[in-house]
């Protein structure tokens, strides 16, 4: 209460200077404590809404977890994290089970500290995008049925512009974007918007330095070929099904595949059996009553229901949690979902490839890193390798093993303008399956240093 009184006194004293409004918005978003949160977490956190379209009332929800006070958050860069789907929540996945500092216990009510949180290295900004995902909303229902890549990128850019006005201390700070899965589209597309709109600006407010994506949807053709090859090479499908998939699916429309392709995919799913395609060597969670879909293609998605997703569905539906997060519950659909069915099923535009964006941003000298967990069968290692190969980049450092604590943690290759890193034993969500190795990878990315060779 004392801090609040001081703040309002400050606003009253300096109201004539016109600085109070942005500060009051920031103060209003501050989270004092989340339900079930451990005491003395040591970092500040904020959450709330930024309106990205006044006419329709579209508002995107964010959660900022700053670096701990003993790690000097003012000197740390800002990282924006995006999850894919399309239509999946960045707070449910990225924040609450991957890179964020607070993860959810199995009771679905309490939180614990993630020892490998990326906020030890950067201030973390999680964005739920597009409207209709998580706590984000629109006043116009039709917005939820006309969403696609282009509007998602534009809304995310408008969000950032307005968010930096609310948090002016982050202006001109080194800024990066990261994400996974269908964020393989979101991240480079938003990066391109920022880069192009920063052109000619001597000291841009959004001081964009580069991006990092994992198990990322990149190029339809290479994603198909690489995925089917991965299934076959890992013994998940028969020779005949592999040949049928290549013949009937490669080169077909992602939205309207031929019936022969659908039949081949159904056969492949039957042959794979009851496995977790997002982590093929991990036993699926026993909680199977509401399987969620997070694959690239609506007709090709595997089902994934990790227990962590169950905990997120419980926690983010608690009224006291929604109140602590400043969620506008009058605008939300119930129950809250980790992945929004509307956004995923009504996607209006999705380019066949984002490789041209890679070429543009690499040529601009921006930092570009790509990583891949090697047990993911949805956007597998082979798909990513084919996409990178299609860029025709020259090699600076050939394929080599990298180490963590004296053990091989994956492999890496450094190209002219791009660094590629694999993580052994990690599935679709690398920080979930290999949190320590993901932390080491992110630290190397920030320092722009090659993964350790021994």
SULHUUR-V516338 format. One line per field, one symbol per residue. ss: DSSP state (H for helix, E for strand, L for the rest). burial: # if it has 24 or more other C-alpha atoms within 12 Angstrom, else .. A space follows every 10 residues. Layout:
# SULHUUR-V516338
ss->???
burial->???
This chain:
# SULHUUR-V516338
ss->LHHHHHHHHH HHHLHHHLLH HHHHHHHHHE LLLLLLLLLL LLLLEEEEEE EEELLLLEEE EEEEELLLHH HLHHHLLEEE EELLLLLELL HHHHHHHHLL LEEELLLLLL EEELLLLHHH LLEEEEEELL LLLLLLELLL HHHHHLLLHH HHHHHHHHHH HHHHHHLHHH LLLEEEEEEE ELHHHHHHHH HHHHHHHHLL LLLLLLEEEE EEEEEELLEH HHHHHHHHHH HHHLLLLLHH HHHHHHHHLL LLLLLLLLHH HHHHHHHHHH HHLLLLLLLL LLLLLLLLLL LEELLLLLLL LLEELLHHHH HHHHHLLLHH HHHHLLLLHH HLLLLLLLEL HHHHHLLLLL LLELHHHHHH HHHLLLEEEE EEELLLLLLL HHHHHHHHHL LLLLEEEEEE EEEELLEEEE EEEEELLEEE EEELLLLLLH HHHLHHHHHH HHHHHHHLLL LLLL
burial->.......... .......... ..######## #######... ########## ###....### ########.. ..##.##### ########## ########## #####..### ####.##### ########## #########. ..##.##### ########## #######..# ########## ########## #####..... ....###### ########## ########## ##.#.###.. ##.###.### ...##..... ##.##..##. ...####### .#........ ########## ########## ########.. ##.######. ###..##### #######..# #####.###. ##...##### ########## ########.. #......... ####....## ########## ########## ########## ######.#.# ##..
